[in-house]
């Protein structure tokens, strides 16, 4: 009986340690990569919008 209690206690100790939960360098690199990718996508989108040539014509009423 004491073995199962010790295993449960060990599992909870390994599952959560508030001192070791950090995003670290990998989280920072991924976050910066997403920011750079967003910047390039917005720059590309602005270029595409500038290429649009749209003139609205009045609607012809149906007879």
PyMOL Python script that loads the backbone (N, CA, C, O; Angstrom):
from pymol import cmd

cmd.read_pdbstr("""\
ATOM      1  N   UNK A   1       0.828  -1.197   0.000  1.00  0.00           N
ATOM      2  CA  UNK A   1       0.000   0.000   0.000  1.00  0.00           C
ATOM      3  C   UNK A   1       0.866   1.252   0.000  1.00  0.00           C
ATOM      4  O   UNK A   1       0.522   2.240  -0.649  1.00  0.00           O
ATOM      5  N   UNK A   2       1.967   1.225   0.708  1.00  0.00           N
ATOM      6  CA  UNK A   2       2.810   2.417   0.785  1.00  0.00           C
ATOM      7  C   UNK A   2       3.530   2.672  -0.537  1.00  0.00           C
ATOM      8  O   UNK A   2       3.915   3.808  -0.817  1.00  0.00           O
ATOM      9  N   UNK A   3       3.719   1.634  -1.355  1.00  0.00           N
ATOM     10  CA  UNK A   3       4.378   1.822  -2.646  1.00  0.00           C
ATOM     11  C   UNK A   3       3.529   2.670  -3.575  1.00  0.00           C
ATOM     12  O   UNK A   3       4.056   3.548  -4.259  1.00  0.00           O
ATOM     13  N   UNK A   4       2.222   2.426  -3.614  1.00  0.00           N
ATOM     14  CA  UNK A   4       1.358   3.210  -4.481  1.00  0.00           C
ATOM     15  C   UNK A   4       1.282   4.658  -4.006  1.00  0.00           C
ATOM     16  O   UNK A   4       1.190   5.571  -4.827  1.00  0.00           O
ATOM     17  N   UNK A   5       1.316   4.878  -2.718  1.00  0.00           N
ATOM     18  CA  UNK A   5       1.296   6.243  -2.188  1.00  0.00           C
ATOM     19  C   UNK A   5       2.592   6.945  -2.552  1.00  0.00           C
ATOM     20  O   UNK A   5       2.567   8.121  -2.915  1.00  0.00           O
ATOM     21  N   UNK A   6       3.708   6.267  -2.465  1.00  0.00           N
ATOM     22  CA  UNK A   6       4.999   6.860  -2.808  1.00  0.00           C
ATOM     23  C   UNK A   6       5.080   7.154  -4.301  1.00  0.00           C
ATOM     24  O   UNK A   6       5.646   8.176  -4.692  1.00  0.00           O
ATOM     25  N   UNK A   7       4.527   6.281  -5.148  1.00  0.00           N
ATOM     26  CA  UNK A   7       4.525   6.527  -6.586  1.00  0.00           C
ATOM     27  C   UNK A   7       3.653   7.727  -6.928  1.00  0.00           C
ATOM     28  O   UNK A   7       4.019   8.533  -7.783  1.00  0.00           O
ATOM     29  N   UNK A   8       2.514   7.854  -6.277  1.00  0.00           N
ATOM     30  CA  UNK A   8       1.642   8.999  -6.525  1.00  0.00           C
ATOM     31  C   UNK A   8       2.323  10.290  -6.098  1.00  0.00           C
ATOM     32  O   UNK A   8       2.222  11.305  -6.787  1.00  0.00           O
ATOM     33  N   UNK A   9       3.010  10.256  -4.977  1.00  0.00           N
ATOM     34  CA  UNK A   9       3.719  11.447  -4.503  1.00  0.00           C
ATOM     35  C   UNK A   9       4.862  11.810  -5.452  1.00  0.00           C
ATOM     36  O   UNK A   9       5.080  12.988  -5.736  1.00  0.00           O
ATOM     37  N   UNK A  10       5.584  10.816  -5.938  1.00  0.00           N
ATOM     38  CA  UNK A  10       6.683  11.061  -6.877  1.00  0.00           C
ATOM     39  C   UNK A  10       6.160  11.601  -8.205  1.00  0.00           C
ATOM     40  O   UNK A  10       6.797  12.456  -8.820  1.00  0.00           O
ATOM     41  N   UNK A  11       5.014  11.111  -8.646  1.00  0.00           N
ATOM     42  CA  UNK A  11       4.443  11.574  -9.908  1.00  0.00           C
ATOM     43  C   UNK A  11       4.037  13.037  -9.799  1.00  0.00           C
ATOM     44  O   UNK A  11       4.223  13.804 -10.744  1.00  0.00           O
ATOM     45  N   UNK A  12       3.486  13.430  -8.654  1.00  0.00           N
ATOM     46  CA  UNK A  12       3.104  14.840  -8.508  1.00  0.00           C
ATOM     47  C   UNK A  12       4.323  15.730  -8.382  1.00  0.00           C
ATOM     48  O   UNK A  12       4.289  16.879  -8.822  1.00  0.00           O
ATOM     49  N   UNK A  13       5.375  15.243  -7.806  1.00  0.00           N
ATOM     50  CA  UNK A  13       6.607  16.036  -7.703  1.00  0.00           C
ATOM     51  C   UNK A  13       7.222  16.260  -9.087  1.00  0.00           C
ATOM     52  O   UNK A  13       7.736  17.344  -9.363  1.00  0.00           O
ATOM     53  N   UNK A  14       7.175  15.259  -9.950  1.00  0.00           N
ATOM     54  CA  UNK A  14       7.754  15.384 -11.282  1.00  0.00           C
ATOM     55  C   UNK A  14       6.855  16.169 -12.231  1.00  0.00           C
ATOM     56  O   UNK A  14       7.346  16.770 -13.187  1.00  0.00           O
ATOM     57  N   UNK A  15       5.555  16.174 -11.983  1.00  0.00           N
ATOM     58  CA  UNK A  15       4.614  16.794 -12.911  1.00  0.00           C
ATOM     59  C   UNK A  15       4.700  18.313 -12.889  1.00  0.00           C
ATOM     60  O   UNK A  15       4.545  18.947 -13.932  1.00  0.00           O
ATOM     61  N   UNK A  16       4.940  18.907 -11.735  1.00  0.00           N
ATOM     62  CA  UNK A  16       4.883  20.366 -11.668  1.00  0.00           C
ATOM     63  C   UNK A  16       5.960  20.868 -10.723  1.00  0.00           C
ATOM     64  O   UNK A  16       5.971  20.537  -9.537  1.00  0.00           O
ATOM     65  N   UNK A  17       6.849  21.658 -11.256  1.00  0.00           N
ATOM     66  CA  UNK A  17       7.860  22.330 -10.445  1.00  0.00           C
ATOM     67  C   UNK A  17       7.846  23.799 -10.828  1.00  0.00           C
ATOM     68  O   UNK A  17       8.345  24.147 -11.898  1.00  0.00           O
ATOM     69  N   UNK A  18       7.291  24.682  -9.994  1.00  0.00           N
ATOM     70  CA  UNK A  18       7.129  26.089 -10.383  1.00  0.00           C
ATOM     71  C   UNK A  18       8.450  26.811 -10.619  1.00  0.00           C
ATOM     72  O   UNK A  18       8.462  27.859 -11.265  1.00  0.00           O
ATOM     73  N   UNK A  19       9.556  26.282 -10.117  1.00  0.00           N
ATOM     74  CA  UNK A  19      10.849  26.938 -10.313  1.00  0.00           C
ATOM     75  C   UNK A  19      11.483  26.624 -11.658  1.00  0.00           C
ATOM     76  O   UNK A  19      12.393  27.333 -12.088  1.00  0.00           O
ATOM     77  N   UNK A  20      11.022  25.574 -12.333  1.00  0.00           N
ATOM     78  CA  UNK A  20      11.662  25.188 -13.589  1.00  0.00           C
ATOM     79  C   UNK A  20      10.789  25.428 -14.819  1.00  0.00           C
ATOM     80  O   UNK A  20      11.178  25.041 -15.921  1.00  0.00           O
ATOM     81  N   UNK A  21       9.638  26.045 -14.667  1.00  0.00           N
ATOM     82  CA  UNK A  21       8.747  26.282 -15.797  1.00  0.00           C
ATOM     83  C   UNK A  21       9.045  27.659 -16.375  1.00  0.00           C
ATOM     84  O   UNK A  21       8.601  28.672 -15.836  1.00  0.00           O
ATOM     85  N   UNK A  22       9.795  27.696 -17.471  1.00  0.00           N
ATOM     86  CA  UNK A  22      10.134  28.951 -18.141  1.00  0.00           C
ATOM     87  C   UNK A  22      10.101  28.726 -19.643  1.00  0.00           C
ATOM     88  O   UNK A  22      10.321  27.601 -20.092  1.00  0.00           O
ATOM     89  N   UNK A  23       9.829  29.776 -20.447  1.00  0.00           N
ATOM     90  CA  UNK A  23       9.832  29.597 -21.893  1.00  0.00           C
ATOM     91  C   UNK A  23      11.237  29.375 -22.440  1.00  0.00           C
ATOM     92  O   UNK A  23      11.406  28.643 -23.415  1.00  0.00           O
ATOM     93  N   UNK A  24      12.226  29.980 -21.841  1.00  0.00           N
ATOM     94  CA  UNK A  24      13.607  29.760 -22.254  1.00  0.00           C
ATOM     95  C   UNK A  24      13.953  30.396 -23.583  1.00  0.00           C
ATOM     96  O   UNK A  24      13.187  31.187 -24.134  1.00  0.00           O
ATOM     97  N   UNK A  25      15.109  30.038 -24.079  1.00  0.00           N
ATOM     98  CA  UNK A  25      15.624  30.593 -25.325  1.00  0.00           C
ATOM     99  C   UNK A  25      14.777  30.165 -26.521  1.00  0.00           C
ATOM    100  O   UNK A  25      14.534  30.963 -27.426  1.00  0.00           O
ATOM    101  N   UNK A  26      14.331  28.921 -26.530  1.00  0.00           N
ATOM    102  CA  UNK A  26      13.519  28.438 -27.646  1.00  0.00           C
ATOM    103  C   UNK A  26      12.215  29.224 -27.766  1.00  0.00           C
ATOM    104  O   UNK A  26      11.808  29.565 -28.877  1.00  0.00           O
ATOM    105  N   UNK A  27      11.561  29.513 -26.663  1.00  0.00           N
ATOM    106  CA  UNK A  27      10.336  30.306 -26.691  1.00  0.00           C
ATOM    107  C   UNK A  27      10.589  31.705 -27.222  1.00  0.00           C
ATOM    108  O   UNK A  27       9.777  32.238 -27.978  1.00  0.00           O
ATOM    109  N   UNK A  28      11.711  32.306 -26.832  1.00  0.00           N
ATOM    110  CA  UNK A  28      12.058  33.642 -27.313  1.00  0.00           C
ATOM    111  C   UNK A  28      12.314  33.632 -28.815  1.00  0.00           C
ATOM    112  O   UNK A  28      11.860  34.529 -29.525  1.00  0.00           O
ATOM    113  N   UNK A  29      13.029  32.636 -29.301  1.00  0.00           N
ATOM    114  CA  UNK A  29      13.345  32.547 -30.730  1.00  0.00           C
ATOM    115  C   UNK A  29      12.071  32.328 -31.542  1.00  0.00           C
ATOM    116  O   UNK A  29      11.900  32.935 -32.600  1.00  0.00           O
ATOM    117  N   UNK A  30      11.185  31.476 -31.061  1.00  0.00           N
ATOM    118  CA  UNK A  30       9.930  31.223 -31.772  1.00  0.00           C
ATOM    119  C   UNK A  30       9.076  32.492 -31.803  1.00  0.00           C
ATOM    120  O   UNK A  30       8.491  32.817 -32.836  1.00  0.00           O
ATOM    121  N   UNK A  31       9.000  33.203 -30.689  1.00  0.00           N
ATOM    122  CA  UNK A  31       8.225  34.437 -30.627  1.00  0.00           C
ATOM    123  C   UNK A  31       8.785  35.488 -31.581  1.00  0.00           C
ATOM    124  O   UNK A  31       8.022  36.158 -32.276  1.00  0.00           O
ATOM    125  N   UNK A  32      10.105  35.640 -31.623  1.00  0.00           N
ATOM    126  CA  UNK A  32      10.713  36.596 -32.553  1.00  0.00           C
ATOM    127  C   UNK A  32      10.499  36.166 -34.002  1.00  0.00           C
ATOM    128  O   UNK A  32      10.258  37.008 -34.867  1.00  0.00           O
ATOM    129  N   UNK A  33      10.582  34.879 -34.271  1.00  0.00           N
ATOM    130  CA  UNK A  33      10.333  34.371 -35.624  1.00  0.00           C
ATOM    131  C   UNK A  33       8.917  34.655 -36.082  1.00  0.00           C
ATOM    132  O   UNK A  33       8.703  35.021 -37.238  1.00  0.00           O
ATOM    133  N   UNK A  34       7.953  34.493 -35.202  1.00  0.00           N
ATOM    134  CA  UNK A  34       6.565  34.812 -35.547  1.00  0.00           C
ATOM    135  C   UNK A  34       6.396  36.309 -35.809  1.00  0.00           C
ATOM    136  O   UNK A  34       5.645  36.699 -36.703  1.00  0.00           O
ATOM    137  N   UNK A  35       7.076  37.135 -35.049  1.00  0.00           N
ATOM    138  CA  UNK A  35       7.011  38.579 -35.272  1.00  0.00           C
ATOM    139  C   UNK A  35       7.593  38.973 -36.617  1.00  0.00           C
ATOM    140  O   UNK A  35       7.014  39.795 -37.326  1.00  0.00           O
ATOM    141  N   UNK A  36       8.731  38.395 -36.975  1.00  0.00           N
ATOM    142  CA  UNK A  36       9.371  38.702 -38.260  1.00  0.00           C
ATOM    143  C   UNK A  36       8.502  38.200 -39.414  1.00  0.00           C
ATOM    144  O   UNK A  36       8.340  38.896 -40.416  1.00  0.00           O
ATOM    145  N   UNK A  37       7.947  37.003 -39.279  1.00  0.00           N
ATOM    146  CA  UNK A  37       7.074  36.468 -40.328  1.00  0.00           C
ATOM    147  C   UNK A  37       5.835  37.341 -40.504  1.00  0.00           C
ATOM    148  O   UNK A  37       5.397  37.570 -41.631  1.00  0.00           O
ATOM    149  N   UNK A  38       5.267  37.830 -39.405  1.00  0.00           N
ATOM    150  CA  UNK A  38       4.101  38.717 -39.492  1.00  0.00           C
ATOM    151  C   UNK A  38       4.461  40.008 -40.198  1.00  0.00           C
ATOM    152  O   UNK A  38       3.682  40.513 -41.007  1.00  0.00           O
ATOM    153  N   UNK A  39       5.644  40.551 -39.897  1.00  0.00           N
ATOM    154  CA  UNK A  39       6.086  41.789 -40.538  1.00  0.00           C
ATOM    155  C   UNK A  39       6.209  41.603 -42.055  1.00  0.00           C
ATOM    156  O   UNK A  39       5.773  42.458 -42.825  1.00  0.00           O
ATOM    157  N   UNK A  40       6.805  40.482 -42.478  1.00  0.00           N
ATOM    158  CA  UNK A  40       6.942  40.218 -43.913  1.00  0.00           C
ATOM    159  C   UNK A  40       5.577  40.018 -44.574  1.00  0.00           C
ATOM    160  O   UNK A  40       5.359  40.481 -45.694  1.00  0.00           O
ATOM    161  N   UNK A  41       4.659  39.335 -43.891  1.00  0.00           N
ATOM    162  CA  UNK A  41       3.321  39.139 -44.458  1.00  0.00           C
ATOM    163  C   UNK A  41       2.577  40.465 -44.612  1.00  0.00           C
ATOM    164  O   UNK A  41       1.909  40.684 -45.622  1.00  0.00           O
ATOM    165  N   UNK A  42       2.685  41.341 -43.628  1.00  0.00           N
ATOM    166  CA  UNK A  42       2.024  42.644 -43.726  1.00  0.00           C
ATOM    167  C   UNK A  42       2.647  43.499 -44.826  1.00  0.00           C
ATOM    168  O   UNK A  42       1.940  44.217 -45.532  1.00  0.00           O
ATOM    169  N   UNK A  43       3.961  43.424 -44.971  1.00  0.00           N
ATOM    170  CA  UNK A  43       4.634  44.171 -46.036  1.00  0.00           C
ATOM    171  C   UNK A  43       4.183  43.664 -47.407  1.00  0.00           C
ATOM    172  O   UNK A  43       3.935  44.462 -48.311  1.00  0.00           O
ATOM    173  N   UNK A  44       4.077  42.358 -47.563  1.00  0.00           N
ATOM    174  CA  UNK A  44       3.618  41.781 -48.818  1.00  0.00           C
ATOM    175  C   UNK A  44       2.163  42.150 -49.096  1.00  0.00           C
ATOM    176  O   UNK A  44       1.800  42.445 -50.235  1.00  0.00           O
ATOM    177  N   UNK A  45       1.330  42.132 -48.053  1.00  0.00           N
ATOM    178  CA  UNK A  45      -0.078  42.468 -48.231  1.00  0.00           C
ATOM    179  C   UNK A  45      -0.235  43.922 -48.680  1.00  0.00           C
ATOM    180  O   UNK A  45      -1.057  44.211 -49.550  1.00  0.00           O
ATOM    181  N   UNK A  46       0.540  44.834 -48.101  1.00  0.00           N
ATOM    182  CA  UNK A  46       0.474  46.239 -48.520  1.00  0.00           C
ATOM    183  C   UNK A  46       0.891  46.395 -49.975  1.00  0.00           C
ATOM    184  O   UNK A  46       0.299  47.195 -50.699  1.00  0.00           O
ATOM    185  N   UNK A  47       1.897  45.650 -50.419  1.00  0.00           N
ATOM    186  CA  UNK A  47       2.305  45.691 -51.818  1.00  0.00           C
ATOM    187  C   UNK A  47       1.216  45.192 -52.752  1.00  0.00           C
ATOM    188  O   UNK A  47       1.008  45.751 -53.830  1.00  0.00           O
ATOM    189  N   UNK A  48       0.518  44.136 -52.337  1.00  0.00           N
ATOM    190  CA  UNK A  48      -0.577  43.609 -53.146  1.00  0.00           C
ATOM    191  C   UNK A  48      -1.732  44.604 -53.227  1.00  0.00           C
ATOM    192  O   UNK A  48      -2.337  44.763 -54.288  1.00  0.00           O
ATOM    193  N   UNK A  49      -2.041  45.269 -52.124  1.00  0.00           N
ATOM    194  CA  UNK A  49      -3.118  46.258 -52.124  1.00  0.00           C
ATOM    195  C   UNK A  49      -2.779  47.448 -53.011  1.00  0.00           C
ATOM    196  O   UNK A  49      -3.666  48.014 -53.650  1.00  0.00           O
ATOM    197  N   UNK A  50      -1.526  47.831 -53.059  1.00  0.00           N
ATOM    198  CA  UNK A  50      -1.129  48.969 -53.894  1.00  0.00           C
ATOM    199  C   UNK A  50      -1.245  48.635 -55.379  1.00  0.00           C
ATOM    200  O   UNK A  50      -1.411  49.538 -56.198  1.00  0.00           O
ATOM    201  N   UNK A  51      -1.161  47.365 -55.735  1.00  0.00           N
ATOM    202  CA  UNK A  51      -1.244  46.961 -57.145  1.00  0.00           C
ATOM    203  C   UNK A  51      -2.681  46.894 -57.645  1.00  0.00           C
ATOM    204  O   UNK A  51      -2.900  46.790 -58.851  1.00  0.00           O
ATOM    205  N   UNK A  52      -3.656  46.951 -56.759  1.00  0.00           N
ATOM    206  CA  UNK A  52      -5.057  46.854 -57.160  1.00  0.00           C
ATOM    207  C   UNK A  52      -5.488  48.156 -57.819  1.00  0.00           C
ATOM    208  O   UNK A  52      -5.289  49.237 -57.266  1.00  0.00           O
ATOM    209  N   UNK A  53      -6.081  48.045 -59.011  1.00  0.00           N
ATOM    210  CA  UNK A  53      -6.613  49.206 -59.717  1.00  0.00           C
ATOM    211  C   UNK A  53      -8.116  48.994 -59.840  1.00  0.00           C
ATOM    212  O   UNK A  53      -8.570  48.211 -60.675  1.00  0.00           O
ATOM    213  N   UNK A  54      -8.875  49.679 -59.025  1.00  0.00           N
ATOM    214  CA  UNK A  54     -10.309  49.448 -58.963  1.00  0.00           C
ATOM    215  C   UNK A  54     -11.031  50.777 -59.135  1.00  0.00           C
ATOM    216  O   UNK A  54     -10.810  51.720 -58.376  1.00  0.00           O
ATOM    217  N   UNK A  55     -11.885  50.838 -60.125  1.00  0.00           N
ATOM    218  CA  UNK A  55     -12.756  52.000 -60.295  1.00  0.00           C
ATOM    219  C   UNK A  55     -14.189  51.503 -60.268  1.00  0.00           C
ATOM    220  O   UNK A  55     -14.579  50.631 -61.044  1.00  0.00           O
ATOM    221  N   UNK A  56     -14.950  52.063 -59.376  1.00  0.00           N
ATOM    222  CA  UNK A  56     -16.335  51.616 -59.211  1.00  0.00           C
ATOM    223  C   UNK A  56     -17.206  52.298 -60.251  1.00  0.00           C
ATOM    224  O   UNK A  56     -17.176  53.518 -60.410  1.00  0.00           O
ATOM    225  N   UNK A  57     -17.973  51.493 -60.950  1.00  0.00           N
ATOM    226  CA  UNK A  57     -18.876  52.018 -61.965  1.00  0.00           C
ATOM    227  C   UNK A  57     -20.282  52.040 -61.388  1.00  0.00           C
ATOM    228  O   UNK A  57     -20.633  51.174 -60.587  1.00  0.00           O
ATOM    229  N   UNK A  58     -21.097  53.023 -61.784  1.00  0.00           N
ATOM    230  CA  UNK A  58     -22.460  53.064 -61.267  1.00  0.00           C
ATOM    231  C   UNK A  58     -23.269  51.871 -61.778  1.00  0.00           C
ATOM    232  O   UNK A  58     -23.040  51.365 -62.877  1.00  0.00           O
ATOM    233  N   UNK A  59     -24.200  51.448 -60.965  1.00  0.00           N
ATOM    234  CA  UNK A  59     -25.037  50.311 -61.364  1.00  0.00           C
ATOM    235  C   UNK A  59     -26.049  50.750 -62.412  1.00  0.00           C
ATOM    236  O   UNK A  59     -26.588  51.855 -62.346  1.00  0.00           O
ATOM    237  N   UNK A  60     -26.299  49.886 -63.367  1.00  0.00           N
ATOM    238  CA  UNK A  60     -27.345  50.157 -64.368  1.00  0.00           C
ATOM    239  C   UNK A  60     -28.656  49.606 -63.826  1.00  0.00           C
ATOM    240  O   UNK A  60     -28.740  48.424 -63.492  1.00  0.00           O
ATOM    241  N   UNK A  61     -29.680  50.452 -63.735  1.00  0.00           N
ATOM    242  CA  UNK A  61     -30.972  49.948 -63.227  1.00  0.00           C
ATOM    243  C   UNK A  61     -31.583  48.949 -64.199  1.00  0.00           C
ATOM    244  O   UNK A  61     -31.510  49.122 -65.416  1.00  0.00           O
ATOM    245  N   UNK A  62     -32.176  47.923 -63.655  1.00  0.00           N
ATOM    246  CA  UNK A  62     -32.834  46.921 -64.506  1.00  0.00           C
ATOM    247  C   UNK A  62     -34.134  47.497 -65.046  1.00  0.00           C
ATOM    248  O   UNK A  62     -34.879  48.152 -64.317  1.00  0.00           O
ATOM    249  N   UNK A  63     -34.401  47.258 -66.302  1.00  0.00           N
ATOM    250  CA  UNK A  63     -35.594  47.814 -66.939  1.00  0.00           C
ATOM    251  C   UNK A  63     -36.695  46.786 -67.013  1.00  0.00           C
ATOM    252  O   UNK A  63     -37.779  47.077 -67.520  1.00  0.00           O
TER     253      UNK A  63
END
""", "prot")
cmd.dss("prot")
cmd.show_as("cartoon", "prot")
cmd.util.cbc("prot")
cmd.orient("prot")
